[in-house]
Amino acid sequence: MMKRVPKPVFFIVALLILAFTFTAVFGIAYYEGDNKVTIFKGIGDIRWGIDISGGVNATFKPADDYDASKEELDAAKATIETRMVTSGITDYELYADSQNDRIIVRFPWKSDEKEFNANEAINEISATAQLTFRPGNSYETQTVDKNGDIIYKTPSGDTAETVLMDGSMVADAQAGYQAQQQGSTPEYVVNLTLTDEGKDTFAKITSDYNGKVVSIWMDDIMISAPTVNAVITDGKAVISGSFTAASATDLANKIKAGALPFKLETVTYGNISPTLGQNALLAMGWAAAIAFVLIIIIMIAFYRLPGVIAVISLLGQMGLMVAAISGYFTIIPSFTMTLPGIAGLILSIGMGVDCNVITAERIKEELRGGRTLDGALEKGTKNSLAAIIDGNMTVVIVSIILMLVFGPSNILSFIFGESTTGTIYSFGYTLLVGVISNFIMGIFFSRLMLRSIAGIKPFRNTWLYGGAKNGK
């Protein structure tokens, strides 16, 4: 006997899937003046790979004629790589040439890039990013940034001479949005979690300088100058300032990545033209939309009500895949989408269609064999499950192997080369995400909706499930 599912479940699940897919594809954002505040990221926030949108290539060397050792060059390379990975950049090439003291890097543009300023993009990954806490807030010069905000540069006096604590004592850094005092307007901040050593050091700093200013500097730029008003002993610190969501996230990522062992100087840089281009991407988008419309028509024409449910679950699968790439879920960082990554999505959508076709065909077979609707749904979904799991688990294993072998800092890079990292890893990632989405939508939620709608009297005609014309 099939276990019944409450009738309203179909409508609730279908509406939730459609609402989720809409927000995952289009995102949710609003503007506060000229600043865009993103609540949920969508397709427009995806960072496209070099092959689609182009990017930047640069060659660095140690500044001031510093003679870096091979170990120091490798450490600088690792820091740059960490910054890119924490920013969701997986389509990159990165080499350290110890013979000539050079670091070569190629990476794609940001998703919202409009000016395509290669120098500015390079500065984001090559800044030394040395975080320091200093007494007072004395500075030598000040300038104004492009937003009209004052920037205080180069510490002076006691502020320059004394470093109370540096970034090595920070265990983690996360961007946040909170009010610093009760009743005040929330603002973007960077929350710091200190190491055990940093916890004790920071407690002493806040005790010694209680009621005084302790400024926080990133390299030679003062990013905050709060007055200490309490002794902080829990190892939690907050950097506040004129941050936007993007700048707070960028600072948090730089702090987590750590400081470079030496300052880098750009030797050469330039723009990389895409091998595909935005026009081709637009054409692919239209092709995907037309293909999906054809899938909808075929699924409904051949499988009727299970076809309708299959379409809803496929929409949910697409929404989940986009969400896992764009950074919709804050616990999953955004991902760089390359051509092989798109291929992985297309392949996983095909597997999602196959999953629903197998289930619908099994139900049709059971109905034509003389079973009741409930019996056909029970037996059909049960008999199709093993075949679906077998096929999907094979792809899961392959995807994981691709990610382990061709992922960032993998153990086989010395065999295959760093240049393969982004594209093949992207394919494995999107394929894995697609299969997981298929399990969630194509197996769990689609069957839940099917069992629910089968309990509603107008939808109990077996013809709607592939049975005889006037079957009941």
C-alpha positions as CSV (number, residue, x, y, z in Angstrom):
1,M,0.0,0.0,0.0
2,M,1.4,3.4,-1.0
3,K,2.1,5.8,1.8
4,R,-0.2,8.8,1.2
5,V,1.2,12.3,1.3
6,P,-1.1,15.2,2.4
7,K,-2.8,16.8,-0.7
8,P,-1.6,20.4,-0.1
9,V,2.0,19.2,-0.1
10,F,2.1,19.3,-4.0
11,F,1.1,23.0,-4.1
12,I,3.3,24.0,-1.3
13,V,6.4,22.3,-2.7
14,A,5.7,23.4,-6.3
15,L,5.3,27.1,-5.2
16,L,8.5,26.9,-3.1
17,I,10.5,25.4,-5.9
18,L,9.3,28.0,-8.4
19,A,9.9,30.9,-6.0
20,F,13.4,29.6,-5.2
21,T,14.3,29.1,-8.8
22,F,13.1,32.6,-9.7
23,T,15.3,34.2,-6.9
24,A,18.2,31.9,-7.8
25,V,18.2,32.9,-11.4
26,F,17.4,36.6,-11.2
27,G,18.7,37.3,-7.7
28,I,17.3,39.9,-5.2
29,A,19.0,43.3,-4.8
30,Y,18.3,46.9,-4.1
31,Y,20.1,50.2,-4.2
32,E,21.0,52.5,-1.3
33,G,22.0,55.6,-3.2
34,D,24.7,54.4,-5.7
35,N,25.5,51.3,-3.7
36,K,24.0,48.0,-4.7
37,V,23.0,45.8,-1.8
38,T,22.6,42.2,-2.8
39,I,20.4,39.9,-0.8
40,F,20.5,36.9,-3.0
41,K,22.9,36.5,-5.9
42,G,21.7,35.4,-9.4
43,I,23.0,34.6,-12.8
44,G,24.2,38.2,-13.2
45,D,26.6,37.7,-10.3
46,I,28.3,34.7,-11.8
47,R,32.0,35.3,-12.5
48,W,32.6,34.0,-16.1
49,G,35.9,32.3,-17.0
50,I,38.6,33.6,-19.2
51,D,37.3,31.7,-22.2
52,I,33.9,33.5,-22.0
53,S,34.6,37.0,-20.8
54,G,38.3,37.4,-21.0
55,G,40.5,38.5,-18.2
56,V,43.9,39.8,-17.1
57,N,47.4,38.5,-17.4
58,A,50.3,39.9,-15.3
59,T,53.9,39.2,-14.5
60,F,55.2,40.2,-11.0
61,K,58.7,40.5,-9.5
62,P,59.9,41.3,-6.0
63,A,59.9,45.1,-5.5
64,D,63.0,47.2,-4.6
65,D,65.3,44.6,-6.3
66,Y,64.7,42.1,-3.5
67,D,66.3,38.8,-4.2
68,A,63.6,36.3,-3.2
69,S,64.4,32.7,-2.5
70,K,62.5,29.8,-4.2
71,E,60.7,29.2,-0.9
72,E,59.6,32.9,-0.7
73,L,58.4,32.9,-4.3
74,D,56.4,29.7,-3.6
75,A,54.9,31.3,-0.4
76,A,53.9,34.4,-2.4
77,K,52.4,32.2,-5.1
78,A,50.4,30.3,-2.4
79,T,49.1,33.5,-0.9
80,I,47.9,34.8,-4.3
81,E,46.3,31.4,-5.0
82,T,44.5,31.5,-1.7
83,R,43.2,35.0,-2.4
84,M,41.8,33.9,-5.7
85,V,40.2,30.7,-4.4
86,T,38.6,32.6,-1.4
87,S,37.2,35.1,-4.0
88,G,35.7,32.2,-6.0
89,I,38.2,32.4,-8.8
90,T,38.9,28.9,-9.9
91,D,39.7,29.5,-13.6
92,Y,43.2,30.8,-13.3
93,E,46.8,30.0,-14.3
94,L,49.6,30.7,-11.8
95,Y,53.3,30.0,-12.1
96,A,56.4,30.8,-10.0
97,D,59.6,31.2,-12.1
98,S,62.4,30.9,-9.4
99,Q,65.1,31.3,-12.1
100,N,64.1,34.8,-13.0
101,D,62.2,35.8,-9.7
102,R,58.9,36.1,-11.5
103,I,55.3,35.2,-10.8
104,I,52.9,34.9,-13.7
105,V,49.2,34.9,-13.3
106,R,46.1,34.8,-15.5
107,F,42.5,35.2,-14.2
108,P,39.1,36.3,-15.4
109,W,37.3,39.7,-14.8
110,K,34.8,40.2,-12.0
111,S,31.1,39.5,-12.8
112,D,30.2,43.2,-12.5
113,E,33.3,44.6,-14.3
114,K,32.5,47.6,-16.4
115,E,35.8,49.5,-16.7
116,F,38.1,46.5,-17.4
117,N,41.0,48.2,-15.7
118,A,43.7,45.5,-15.6
119,N,45.9,47.5,-13.2
120,E,43.1,47.8,-10.6
121,A,42.3,44.1,-10.9
122,I,45.9,43.2,-10.4
123,N,46.3,45.3,-7.3
124,E,43.5,43.3,-5.6
125,I,45.5,40.1,-5.7
126,S,49.0,41.6,-5.3
127,A,48.6,43.9,-2.4
128,T,50.8,43.0,0.6
129,A,47.7,43.2,2.8
130,Q,49.6,43.5,6.1
131,L,47.1,44.2,8.9
132,T,48.4,46.1,11.9
133,F,47.0,47.6,15.1
134,R,48.8,50.8,16.2
135,P,48.4,53.4,19.0
136,G,46.8,56.7,18.1
137,N,45.8,57.8,14.6
138,S,48.6,60.0,13.4
139,Y,49.2,60.1,9.6
140,E,51.3,62.0,7.1
141,T,49.0,62.4,4.1
142,Q,45.4,62.2,3.0
143,T,43.7,61.7,-0.3
144,V,40.1,61.2,-1.6
145,D,39.0,58.0,-3.3
146,K,36.6,57.8,-6.3
147,N,33.6,57.8,-3.9
148,G,34.6,61.0,-2.3
149,D,35.7,59.4,1.0
150,I,38.9,60.6,2.7
151,I,41.8,58.1,2.8
152,Y,44.4,58.6,5.5
153,K,47.9,57.3,4.5
154,T,51.3,56.6,6.0
155,P,51.4,56.4,9.8
156,S,53.6,58.9,11.6
157,G,54.9,59.5,15.1
158,D,54.2,56.9,17.7
159,T,51.6,55.4,15.4
160,A,54.4,54.6,12.9
161,E,56.9,53.5,15.5
162,T,54.7,51.1,17.5
163,V,52.9,48.0,16.2
164,L,50.7,46.5,18.9
165,M,49.5,43.5,17.0
166,D,49.6,42.2,13.4
167,G,47.5,40.0,11.1
168,S,49.4,36.8,12.1
169,M,47.4,36.7,15.3
170,V,44.1,36.6,13.4
171,A,42.6,33.1,12.9
172,D,39.6,34.1,10.8
173,A,38.0,37.1,9.2
174,Q,34.4,37.4,7.9
175,A,32.4,40.3,6.4
176,G,29.3,41.2,8.5
177,Y,26.5,43.7,8.7
178,Q,25.6,44.9,12.1
179,A,25.1,47.9,14.4
180,Q,28.1,48.9,16.4
181,Q,26.0,50.4,19.2
182,Q,22.4,49.9,20.3
183,G,20.1,52.1,18.2
184,S,22.7,53.0,15.7
185,T,22.4,52.3,11.9
186,P,23.8,48.9,10.9
187,E,26.9,49.0,8.7
188,Y,29.3,46.7,6.9
189,V,32.1,45.5,9.1
190,V,34.8,42.9,9.2
191,N,34.6,40.4,12.2
192,L,37.9,39.0,13.4
193,T,38.5,35.8,15.4
194,L,41.8,35.9,17.1
195,T,44.2,33.1,17.8
196,D,44.9,32.1,21.4
197,E,48.0,34.3,21.4
198,G,46.1,37.1,19.7
199,K,43.3,36.8,22.2
200,D,45.7,37.4,25.1
201,T,47.5,40.2,23.2
202,F,44.3,41.9,22.2
203,A,43.0,41.7,25.8
204,K,46.2,43.5,27.0
205,I,45.9,46.1,24.2
206,T,42.3,47.0,25.1
207,S,43.2,47.1,28.8
208,D,46.2,49.4,28.3
209,Y,44.5,51.7,25.8
210,N,41.0,51.7,27.3
211,G,39.5,55.2,26.5
212,K,42.2,55.8,23.9
213,V,42.4,55.4,20.1
214,V,43.8,52.3,18.5
215,S,44.0,52.6,14.8
216,I,43.9,49.7,12.3
217,W,46.0,49.8,9.2
218,M,46.1,47.8,6.0
219,D,49.6,48.3,4.6
220,D,50.0,52.1,4.9
221,I,46.3,52.9,4.7
222,M,44.3,53.6,7.9
223,I,41.0,51.7,7.6
224,S,39.6,52.4,11.1
225,A,40.4,54.4,14.2
226,P,38.1,53.3,17.0
227,T,38.3,54.5,20.6
228,V,38.6,51.5,22.9
229,N,35.7,51.6,25.4
230,A,35.9,48.2,26.9
231,V,38.4,45.4,27.6
232,I,37.8,42.6,25.1
233,T,38.8,39.2,26.4
234,D,36.8,36.8,24.2
235,G,39.1,37.0,21.2
236,K,36.5,38.7,19.0
237,A,37.2,42.0,17.3
238,V,35.4,44.2,14.8
239,I,36.8,46.4,12.1
240,S,34.4,49.2,11.2
241,G,34.8,51.9,8.6
242,S,33.2,53.2,5.4
243,F,32.8,49.7,4.0
244,T,30.5,48.4,1.3
245,A,29.5,44.8,1.1
246,A,32.2,44.3,-1.6
247,S,35.0,46.1,0.2
248,A,34.3,44.4,3.5
249,T,34.4,41.0,1.8
250,D,37.5,41.9,-0.1
251,L,39.3,43.0,3.1
252,A,38.2,39.9,5.0
253,N,39.5,37.7,2.2
254,K,42.9,39.5,2.2
255,I,43.3,39.1,5.9
256,K,42.4,35.4,5.8
257,A,44.9,34.9,2.9
258,G,47.7,36.6,4.9
259,A,50.4,39.0,3.9
260,L,52.8,38.4,1.0
261,P,56.3,37.7,2.2
262,F,57.5,40.7,0.1
263,K,56.1,43.5,-1.9
264,L,55.3,42.8,-5.5
265,E,56.0,45.0,-8.5
266,T,54.2,44.6,-11.7
267,V,56.5,44.0,-14.7
268,T,54.0,43.6,-17.4
269,Y,50.2,43.3,-17.6
270,G,47.4,43.3,-20.2
271,N,43.9,42.2,-21.1
272,I,43.1,38.7,-22.4
273,S,40.5,38.4,-25.1
274,P,37.9,35.7,-24.6
275,T,38.1,32.7,-26.9
276,L,34.3,32.5,-27.0
277,G,32.8,35.9,-26.2
278,Q,29.7,37.4,-24.7
279,N,27.7,37.1,-28.0
280,A,28.3,33.4,-28.1
281,L,27.3,33.2,-24.5
282,L,24.0,35.0,-25.3
283,A,23.5,32.5,-28.2
284,M,24.0,29.6,-25.8
285,G,21.5,31.1,-23.4
286,W,18.9,31.3,-26.2
287,A,19.7,27.8,-27.3
288,A,19.3,26.6,-23.7
289,A,15.9,28.3,-23.3
290,I,14.6,26.9,-26.6
291,A,15.9,23.4,-25.7
292,F,14.2,23.6,-22.3
293,V,10.9,24.7,-23.9
294,L,11.1,21.6,-26.2
295,I,11.8,19.4,-23.2
296,I,8.7,20.8,-21.5
297,I,6.5,20.1,-24.5
298,I,7.9,16.5,-25.0
299,M,7.7,15.6,-21.3
300,I,4.1,16.8,-21.0
301,A,3.1,15.3,-24.3
302,F,4.6,11.8,-23.5
303,Y,4.1,11.6,-19.8
304,R,1.2,14.0,-19.0
305,L,1.0,14.7,-15.2
306,P,4.4,13.1,-14.3
307,G,5.8,15.2,-17.1
308,V,4.4,18.4,-15.5
309,I,6.0,17.4,-12.2
310,A,9.2,16.5,-14.0
311,V,9.3,20.1,-15.5
312,I,8.8,21.6,-12.0
313,S,11.6,19.4,-10.6
314,L,13.9,20.3,-13.5
315,L,13.3,24.0,-12.8
316,G,14.3,23.4,-9.2
317,Q,17.4,21.5,-10.3
318,M,18.4,24.4,-12.5
319,G,17.8,26.8,-9.6
320,L,19.9,24.7,-7.3
321,M,22.8,24.5,-9.8
322,V,22.8,28.3,-10.4
323,A,22.6,29.0,-6.7
324,A,25.6,26.7,-6.0
325,I,27.6,28.7,-8.6
326,S,26.6,32.3,-8.1
327,G,27.1,32.4,-4.3
328,Y,23.3,32.4,-3.5
329,F,24.0,30.3,-0.4
330,T,26.5,32.2,1.8
331,I,28.0,29.0,3.0
332,I,29.0,28.1,-0.6
333,P,31.4,30.6,-2.2
334,S,30.7,31.9,-5.7
335,F,32.3,29.9,-8.6
336,T,34.0,30.8,-11.8
337,M,32.0,29.4,-14.7
338,T,33.9,28.2,-17.8
339,L,32.9,26.5,-21.0
340,P,33.5,23.0,-19.6
341,G,31.5,24.1,-16.5
342,I,28.6,24.9,-18.8
343,A,29.0,21.4,-20.4
344,G,28.8,19.9,-16.9
345,L,25.5,21.7,-16.3
346,I,24.0,20.6,-19.6
347,L,25.0,17.0,-19.0
348,S,23.5,17.0,-15.5
349,I,20.2,18.5,-16.8
350,G,20.2,15.6,-19.3
351,M,20.6,13.2,-16.4
352,G,17.7,15.0,-14.6
353,V,15.5,14.4,-17.6
354,D,16.6,10.8,-17.8
355,C,15.8,10.3,-14.1
356,N,12.2,11.5,-14.6
357,V,11.7,9.6,-17.8
358,I,12.8,6.3,-16.1
359,T,10.3,6.9,-13.3
360,A,7.4,7.8,-15.6
361,E,8.0,4.8,-17.9
362,R,8.0,2.4,-14.9
363,I,4.7,3.9,-13.8
364,K,3.2,3.5,-17.3
365,E,4.4,-0.1,-17.4
366,E,2.8,-0.9,-14.1
367,L,-0.5,0.7,-15.1
368,R,-0.6,-1.3,-18.4
369,G,0.1,-4.4,-16.4
370,G,-3.2,-3.9,-14.6
371,R,-2.1,-2.3,-11.3
372,T,-4.2,0.3,-9.6
373,L,-2.9,3.9,-9.6
374,D,-1.6,3.7,-6.1
375,G,0.0,0.3,-6.8
376,A,1.6,1.6,-10.0
377,L,3.0,4.7,-8.3
378,E,4.4,2.6,-5.5
379,K,5.9,-0.1,-7.7
380,G,7.0,2.2,-10.5
381,T,9.0,4.6,-8.2
382,K,10.5,1.7,-6.3
383,N,11.6,-0.2,-9.4
384,S,13.2,2.9,-11.0
385,L,15.1,4.0,-8.0
386,A,18.0,1.4,-8.2
387,A,18.7,2.3,-11.9
388,I,18.7,6.0,-11.2
389,I,21.0,5.7,-8.2
390,D,23.4,3.4,-10.0
391,G,23.8,5.9,-12.9
392,N,24.1,8.9,-10.8
393,M,26.5,7.5,-8.3
394,T,28.9,6.6,-11.2
395,V,28.9,10.3,-12.2
396,V,29.4,11.4,-8.6
397,I,32.5,9.3,-8.3
398,V,33.9,10.6,-11.6
399,S,33.1,14.2,-10.6
400,I,34.9,13.8,-7.3
401,I,37.9,12.3,-9.0
402,L,38.1,15.2,-11.5
403,M,37.9,17.7,-8.6
404,L,40.6,16.0,-6.6
405,V,43.0,15.5,-9.5
406,F,42.5,18.9,-11.2
407,G,41.5,21.1,-8.2
408,P,43.5,24.0,-6.8
409,S,46.8,22.8,-5.2
410,N,46.2,19.2,-6.1
411,I,48.8,16.5,-5.8
412,L,48.9,15.8,-9.5
413,S,49.4,19.3,-10.8
414,F,53.1,18.6,-11.3
415,I,52.1,15.9,-13.9
416,F,49.3,17.7,-15.7
417,G,50.3,21.3,-15.2
418,E,48.5,24.2,-13.6
419,S,46.8,25.3,-16.8
420,T,44.4,22.4,-16.6
421,T,43.2,23.3,-13.1
422,G,40.4,25.7,-13.8
423,T,38.7,24.1,-16.8
424,I,38.6,20.5,-15.8
425,Y,37.9,21.3,-12.1
426,S,35.0,23.5,-13.3
427,F,33.5,20.6,-15.3
428,G,33.8,18.2,-12.3
429,Y,32.3,20.8,-9.9
430,T,29.2,21.6,-12.0
431,L,28.6,17.9,-12.8
432,L,28.7,17.1,-9.1
433,V,26.4,19.9,-8.2
434,G,24.0,18.9,-11.0
435,V,23.9,15.3,-9.8
436,I,23.3,16.3,-6.2
437,S,20.5,18.7,-7.4
438,N,19.0,15.8,-9.3
439,F,18.9,13.6,-6.2
440,I,17.2,16.4,-4.3
441,M,14.7,17.5,-7.0
442,G,14.4,14.6,-9.4
443,I,14.1,11.9,-6.8
444,F,12.9,13.3,-3.5
445,F,10.7,16.3,-4.3
446,S,9.3,15.0,-7.6
447,R,8.1,11.8,-5.9
448,L,6.8,13.7,-3.0
449,M,4.7,15.9,-5.4
450,L,3.6,12.8,-7.3
451,R,2.3,11.0,-4.3
452,S,0.6,14.2,-3.0
453,I,-1.2,15.0,-6.3
454,A,-2.3,11.4,-6.7
455,G,-4.5,11.8,-3.6
456,I,-6.5,14.6,-5.2
457,K,-9.7,13.2,-6.8
458,P,-9.6,15.1,-10.2
459,F,-6.0,13.9,-10.7
460,R,-6.6,10.2,-10.0
461,N,-7.5,9.3,-13.6
462,T,-4.9,6.8,-14.7
463,W,-4.8,8.3,-18.2
464,L,-3.0,11.3,-16.6
465,Y,-0.1,8.9,-15.6
466,G,0.1,7.0,-18.9
467,G,-2.7,4.5,-18.4
468,A,-5.8,3.7,-20.5
469,K,-7.9,6.7,-21.8
470,N,-10.8,6.3,-19.3
471,G,-9.0,4.4,-16.6
472,K,-9.7,5.1,-12.9
